[in-house]
């Protein structure tokens, strides 16, 4: 039985909503907060706490910040209505967005000024694993932050990688992961559409390559979206210019050249320019398809 907790989840996108649901399933009193009303109303209907979370900040044991980027993370904690100054001593913030390591270090220091613990806790695993409480978490922070976060970590994750006793190491590892993930998605789309030029259907591509040496988790997860012609956004194209941009910024600061990452980033930027930013990131295949005049499954044209 997990320890009883009162938690708030800021950001009810596909990942945050699943994480909030996992907290609720663990028996925690859980507030779900988003900039739009619909997911909040749905979460409350499923058992989420009602009322304004700002009236209950002093009751929170943990805060999960599952937003898009560093700016949104900072706004939740220290913006005009930032919550950090009003949290009780010892509340732990699990910051889950992909952010630069230096930003995570800065947030840890600023939270410490308010006696708030900070766990640099980027996540991986996709929406399905978020909903089932089976995420992988690349975490770093003080021993006290890990101890305070343990009930929530147990509720939302299958694997927690403890990467260091200060913020920054978790975000550094997430940058490594996002380099691979972003490149794998783009390369999968390139390989799938290349196969189509040779008479290999997307369905056959999935059947065969998923069982061969060229497979990857991203291929097995995203290629079926293309084969099914379903680009419902479980992870948007818009995420990758940000995340691969972070990778390249970190690489630049280290004097490291990342040409494959740069090439993948350009493809995502083309996809955004085509108006695909809010589609599932598997829709990067449409960039390749357009360039060579291919018709993908589900295309109406």
C-alpha positions, 0 to 999 in steps of 0.5 A: 500500500502506497503512502497517502499523499496529496499531490497536484499535477500541472499539465494534463496533456497525454503524459500528464493526464496519465500520470495524474490518473496513476496518482489517483489510482494509487489512492492519492488526493490528486489535483489536476491543473491545465490551461484548458478546462476540458481535461480538468473537468474530465479528470474531476469527473474521474475522481480528481479533487475539486476546488482551486489548487491555490487554496490547497498549496499548503496541503500538498506533499508533492507537485508534478510539473508535466508541461512543455518546456523550461519557460512553462516550468518556471511559470508554474513555480515562480511566475505571477501565480507561481506556487513555490513560495506557498508550498509547505516546507519539505514539499517535493517538486517533480519537474518532468519537462525536457529542459537544459541541465543548467535550468534544472540546477537553477530551479533546484536552487530557487526552490531550496530558498523556499525550503521546497525540494526539487527532483529533476525528473524527466520522463520516458515511455509514452502515453500508455505507460504514463496511464498504467504507471509504468514510466521510466524516470531519469531522476537526480536530486538530493537524498531528501528529494528522492525520499519525499518523492518515493510514494509518487515515483512508485505510483507513476513509474516502473523504473527510476534511474537515480543519476545523481544527488543534484539536479541537472544529471537527470536532464542531461540523460534526457537530452541523450535520450531525446537525441536518439528518440528524435533521430529514430522517429525521423529515420523510421519515417525515412526508411518507411517511405524509402521502402514505399518507393521500392514497393514495400507497403507500410504494413509490410514494413512494420511486420518485417522490420520490427522483427529485424536488426533495424528495429527500435522502440520508436519504430515499433511504436510510431510506424503503426501510426503511419500504416494505420493513417492515424496521426492523433497526437500522442506526441506532437511534432512540435515537441521535437524542435524544442527538444532537439534544439536543447540537445544542440544547445547542450552539444554546442556548450560542450564543443560537440558536433551533432550532425545527425541530430541537426539533420533530423531537426531540419526535417521536423522544422519542415514538418512544422512549416507544412502545418503538421506541428500539432499532429503526432510526430509520426507525421514527419513521414509526410515530409518524405512522402511530399518530396517524392509524391507518395500517397500514405495510408489515409491520404485523401488526395 
